[in-house]
Amino acid sequence: MISIKNIYKYFDDLKVLKGVSLDINQGEKVVIIGSSGSGKSTLLRCINLLENPTFGEVWLEDKLLTKVDPYLHEEIIKKSNTFKKILSDNPSLSEEEILLQINEKDLLNEKIKIKEGKEYNKALKDYYKKNYQDINIARRKMGMCFQNFNLFNNYTVLENLILAPIELKLMTKEEAITRALGLLQRIGLLDKKDEYPSSLSGGQKQRIAIIRSLCMDPKVMLFDEPTSALDPEMVKEVLELMSDLAKEGMTMVVVTHEMGFAKQIADRVVFMDEGVICEMGSPKEVFENPKNQRTKEFLKAVL
């Protein structure tokens, strides 16, 4: 459902992600763990392009959300002037050797594409046109929950819930209200529909933020440390709602420090450190029998 291909993310000289690849299947629950600064939240934000990857590609339901990364496509590289020149100058080299050389030395003139020739640029444009989906359309399929709720404080709870579905013309106002009231009933906060976020507890705000995403009827939910801003007594109610979504088959990508929750709901646990995936496996494999030394050190510190 989601395919993350060789993602790099740089902030000036700071390299936050360094070649991350991850495939997430429909209905799968993937939990990402790791120390602060390991790149977890940046990876999540790259999935829905709140951060644009420096290199690499993100795909959703076989549609490309980012620009084309030519280094991921041999058929495009072979049309470049760089490839043709190396082949001409070194006829004894195989195509595989030339491709490896171009990738390892980053030889494509990406900043001056005209130097790679019309054939190369046409291949890039054709591939993009064939596979690209506008991110604004893709985001309708992806719900996102942040650490700090991101509710509109000048709107009531109900207004927060119905705003996006109506603005994006996904449903009529009446349909949006009916769906919102049903979701409020589900989480036991129907009596809060006319209140403003400032009057709610942190746990209530986060649950409202989650169902606000559900009002869009998303196919995947992204959670960026949804309990980190909550008092301990409020964490349980949020995790229970997330557990219910997991049981219902929602595709979920969760960045969290809640190791017990990760063990409970994850199909796969991904451990990140310094911008790379160090280890990945079932909760049992990662928590009970980690292979990577850095994973072992992290788990020893947090469990």
NORSULQUI-V956251 format. One record per residue. N is the residue number from 1. PHI is phi as a letter, one per 30 degrees, with the letter a starting at -180 (NA if undefined). PSI is psi in whole degrees, 0 to 359 (none if undefined). OMEGA is omega as a letter, one per 40 degrees, with the letter a starting at -180 (999 if undefined). Layout:
n=(N N)
phi=(PHI PHI)
psi=(PSI PSI)
omega=(OMEGA OMEGA)
This chain:
n=(1 2 3 4 5 6 7 8 9 10 11 12 13 14 15 16 17 18 19 20 21 22 23 24 25 26 27 28 29 30 31 32 33 34 35 36 37 38 39 40 41 42 43 44 45 46 47 48 49 50 51 52 53 54 55 56 57 58 59 60 61 62 63 64 65 66 67 68 69 70 71 72 73 74 75 76 77 78 79 80 81 82 83 84 85 86 87 88 89 90 91 92 93 94 95 96 97 98 99 100 101 102 103 104 105 106 107 108 109 110 111 112 113 114 115 116 117 118 119 120 121 122 123 124 125 126 127 128 129 130 131 132 133 134 135 136 137 138 139 140 141 142 143 144 145 146 147 148 149 150 151 152 153 154 155 156 157 158 159 160 161 162 163 164 165 166 167 168 169 170 171 172 173 174 175 176 177 178 179 180 181 182 183 184 185 186 187 188 189 190 191 192 193 194 195 196 197 198 199 200 201 202 203 204 205 206 207 208 209 210 211 212 213 214 215 216 217 218 219 220 221 222 223 224 225 226 227 228 229 230 231 232 233 234 235 236 237 238 239 240 241 242 243 244 245 246 247 248 249 250 251 252 253 254 255 256 257 258 259 260 261 262 263 264 265 266 267 268 269 270 271 272 273 274 275 276 277 278 279 280 281 282 283 284 285 286 287 288 289 290 291 292 293 294 295 296 297 298 299 300 301 302 303)
phi=(NA c b c c h d c b c c h d d c d b b i d b a c b d d i d c c c c b l d e i d j e d d d d d d d c i d b d e d b j b b b b h i b d c c d d c d d c b e d d e d c d d d d d d d d d d b d d d d e d d d e d d d d d c h d d d d d b e e d d j d d d d d d d d d d d d d c d b e d d d d d d c b d b c c d c i h d d d c c d e d d e d c e d e d d d h d a d d d d d d d d d d d d d d d c i b d d c d c c c e d c c d d d d d d d d d d d d d d d d h d c b c c b c h d c d c c d e d c d e d d d d d d d d d d d d j d d b b b c a c d d d d e d d c d d b c c c c a h i b d d a a l d e d d d d c b d c d d d d e d d d d d c c)
psi=(310 133 118 118 106 53 130 143 119 138 97 242 356 118 102 320 138 73 51 129 136 130 133 122 158 132 357 146 110 124 128 124 165 169 162 136 6 349 4 305 324 319 316 319 336 334 317 18 27 335 131 125 144 317 164 178 152 131 143 122 49 23 138 128 337 181 164 131 105 334 346 1 100 322 334 317 320 343 358 152 328 311 315 322 315 319 319 320 339 69 344 345 142 162 321 320 322 315 318 318 317 317 313 326 3 57 345 141 71 329 340 71 333 333 340 355 161 322 318 313 324 319 318 310 319 318 317 312 323 326 347 143 135 135 329 328 317 323 339 338 352 113 144 126 129 170 322 29 310 36 155 113 339 4 148 170 311 318 322 320 325 350 303 312 326 314 323 3 37 337 164 167 319 317 319 319 316 315 316 316 323 320 322 320 318 320 8 26 27 327 353 6 330 7 165 153 329 340 358 156 167 318 321 318 317 322 322 319 322 313 339 319 321 335 337 359 56 160 342 145 131 127 119 93 60 346 0 336 7 149 149 322 346 349 320 315 327 316 327 319 318 322 320 318 320 316 332 356 13 134 128 137 118 122 123 157 2 92 324 320 318 316 324 317 343 139 323 143 132 123 124 147 129 42 8 158 116 326 148 138 188 161 320 316 314 317 328 336 58 145 325 137 321 324 315 317 318 311 324 327 332 342 none)
omega=(i i i a i a i i i i a a a i a i a i a i a i a a i i a i a i a a i a i a a i a a i i a a i a i i i i i i i i i a i a i a i i a a a i i i a a i a a a i i a i a i i i a a i i a a a a a a i i a i i i i i a i a a i a a i a a i a a a a i a a i a i i i a a a i a a a a i a a a i a a i a a i a i a i a i i i i a a i i i a i i a a a a a a a a i i i i i a i a i i i a i i i i i a a i a a a a a a i i a a a a i i i i i a i i i i a i i a i i a a i i i i a i a a a a a a i a a a a a a i i i i i i i i i a a i i i a i a i a i a a i i i i a a a i i i i i i i i i i i a a a i i i i a a a a a a a a a a i i a i a i a a a 999)
